[in-house]
Amino acid sequence: PHDGLADLRARRLRAVGDPTARFDEDALRMIRAVRLATALDLAIDPPTLQAMTARSELARHLSGERIAIELEKLLATDRPSRGLRLLLETGLLGVIAPELAGQVGIAQNKVPGEDLWDHTIRTVDAAPADRPVVRLAALLHDVGKPATLAHGRFHGHEAIGARQAAEILRRWRIPRATAERVVHLVRNP
């Protein structure tokens, strides 16, 4: 009844009806849209994408558990960088993980023209998809760098990053055993 088959043929993800109304009903639909577009290699319909950007602040009211479930599924995709870029583009990343959004524009000496955020998402893609703890640690491995940047260096970013990672994982209600493993990997690269 909503032309879903035509959308699938066009490789398009579109909200049913008014996207703003759908996201007002449940803000998790925005994060789920990013995850589905990534997992199924779909383009998000422009009006849906615009509504996601306009309503991204609604994600602030989502429970950490609901966010974590979608992020875990996103990180399990073949190329999570695509979804992570969409989270940034729509403003959702700044709402659910402002520490990660803060990596944008931070110079990184590893690959010319690549900032810290580019490095992070490239690292996530390189981590094995069948190792969720490693993928999550890859996402958070340099989270402490923006706070420690001085004179082009990141002194002590591992310790600061471990504390920030622990806070993010607590907000997302990641089980303690998993969080401890991720924090250990962030602290000990």
Salt bridges, closest charged atoms under 4 A:
ASP7 OD1 - ARG12 NH2 2.67
ASP7 OD2 - ARG14 NH2 2.80
ASP24 OD1 - ARG55 NH2 2.62
GLU25 OE2 - ARG22 NH2 2.76
GLU25 OE1 - ARG29 NH1 2.72
ASP26 OD2 - ARG66 NH2 2.85
GLU57 OE1 - ARG60 NH2 2.79
GLU65 OE2 - ARG173 NE 3.85
GLU70 OE2 - ARG32 NE 3.13
GLU70 OE1 - ARG35 NE 2.67
GLU99 OE2 - ARG171 NH1 2.83
GLU114 OE1 - ARG122 NH2 2.83
ASP118 OD1 - ARG85 NH1 3.29
ASP142 OD2 - HIS119 NE2 3.20
ASP142 OD2 - HIS141 NE2 3.01
ASP142 OD2 - LYS145 NZ 3.34
ASP142 OD1 - HIS157 NE2 3.41
GLU158 OE1 - HIS157 ND1 3.81
GLU167 OE2 - ARG170 NH2 2.62
GLU180 OE2 - ARG176 NE 3.72
